[in-house]
Every structure is written in C-alpha cells, then in structure tokens.
Amino acid sequence: MRNWLKRMYRETDLGFELLFPLVRLRDYFARERWRSDKASIDRQFLETFGRPMNWEEPRTLNEKLNWMKVYYRDQRLRDAADKVAVRDLVRERVGEEYLIPLLGVWDRVRDIDWEGLPDEFVMKVNHGSGQNWVVRDKAREDFAKVRRTFREWMAISHYASSREWTYQGLKPRILAEQLLLDDEGAIPMDYKFHCFGGRAECVQVDLDRATAHKRNFYSLDWELLPFVWTEWWGEEEPKWPNGKAVERPGKLAEMIEIAEVLAEGFPLARIDLYYCRGRVFFGEVTFFHGGGFERFEPGEYDLMYGEMVPLPERSC
C-alpha cells in the first residue's frame, strides 16, 4: 500500500494533487517546525555531536555555524544564497565570464518555456540545495513528471530542516542553465572552496555521488587532508569517507583567487566552482555547510577551522 501511494504521488497528476497536502503536513511534524530555531538546533546539535551547543562562547566551526543561524543576520547572505540573485554578486566582483549562461527564470511551474529550451540543459530551484534536474535529451523527458517534481521542490522550505535563515522568505523560482560538459561528454566535477574570514583554507571534492559517494578534502597545495567532514551512519561509520585521489585541477590558483574575492566580507562561505574545458565557472555559495550538523573526524579540525572564523557582532 505504501509503495503504491508513493508511485501514485510521484507518477500521476491526480495522486500529486490528492496527496501533496498530506506530504506538507508530514513535513511540518517531521521537521518540528513549531519549535524555536534555538530549541531545534539544541536538539539536533546534541544528537549529532553528543554534547550541548555552546551558545555563550562558540569555538568550533560547527558551533559558530549554528550560533550565526540564531544571532547573525545580514541581507547580503540571503541575496547570495538565492541562485538567481547571486549572479549579480558574481558579475560585480569577478565578471560575467564566470557565470554559466542562463536560459530562463520562471516564478511558476506552469510558466516554464519548455519549447524554447535547448535539447540539453540543467533546471533547478533558486532557494535550496541539491534540487537539480539534468536534461540530456529534451525529446525523451517526461515533462509531466518534471512539472510534478518542481512543484514539490518549489514548496520545500530549506529553512525548516536546519534553520538556515538565509533560505527563509526567499521567493521560490525556477531557473535553467546551459549544461556544462567536459571533453568526454561528462558533467564536470565541482570544487568547493571553504573560506573563513575571506581566505580559502581547504577544498572539498565529492566523488561518485550516484553510486558510492566519497568525499576528499585538499589543502590549497593539493595535498589530501587527513580528516573526514561528513554525516555519519551511527557513531563510527562516515557516510562519505575519503575516496580515490583526485587530480589537481587546472587553473587552481585562479579558482582560489575567485573564491576569495567572492567570499570577501563574509565571516565564512563555501564557494563552489567548476573547471570545464579550460574555463572556470561559478556554481553557488553556501554559508552553512551541512547545516552545521556534519561531524569532523578527528574532531580537532572542527576546532582548528573554527578558530579561523571571525565571530560577527550579534545582530538579533
């Protein structure tokens, strides 16, 4: 019965219309949206790290991430978290040439100009993370399924799950971008530059996401760093352990420079960049990596990177 309802919800318009209100209600209770931000973070932090959140004197990176979710507000962060609005920041700070060509922006699913899009593209929502739909051959896509998926994605509150205020109140929109492909026709790897106090300190590379997800961290000299920073299966098993060695990307120095220019003025920021066919492209900005609930092992790196983050003045 449960599987039948799932198929009905995801594969038919009628099922979506009938069941979507129940899905929203389930989401409300699952995310405990009646709790205050601080109470919700307290519970999640204790479950993740096995100790109470330090609100008075946050020292580790994850403590500071969560402190800023409650006590720090800056409209520039909300603008940069919006995948449409952030294009202005990139254009002003580093130039139009680093932006992936934009094919369209729509406020409603029914407004998507499907006929006007090319055969290959990427479609995503502006107000979250991970909701990307890659189209390799438009003629073979089930547009009804795409429409249902984006209606669901448009309704998701990414603020609710980990209380990242940068997503709170963002007007949901849909955008389509040119599909980046390398010389072998594959989607290029992205490089996530973790910047603290405006300086890039390490680079995250995620591998084999569709099969056996792995994650490596590198120094700016491209040496593999001896830690994991990940969600966990229980206490001992990292969800995304280290993977195979990744070749140093071309134009690494340029990528570091771009990341630091984009991160300037922010206490911390993760700047995602692509290197494709000899060019660097901007991906997105994230301010609360992992929602502040991914654990380091060894834990000393949580403290080491936390000491690099200048705690801003409390603004709320």
Order of alpha helices (4+ residues) and beta strands (2+ residues): alpha-alpha-alpha-alpha-alpha-alpha-beta-beta-beta-alpha-alpha-beta-beta-beta-beta-beta-beta-beta-alpha-beta-beta-beta-alpha
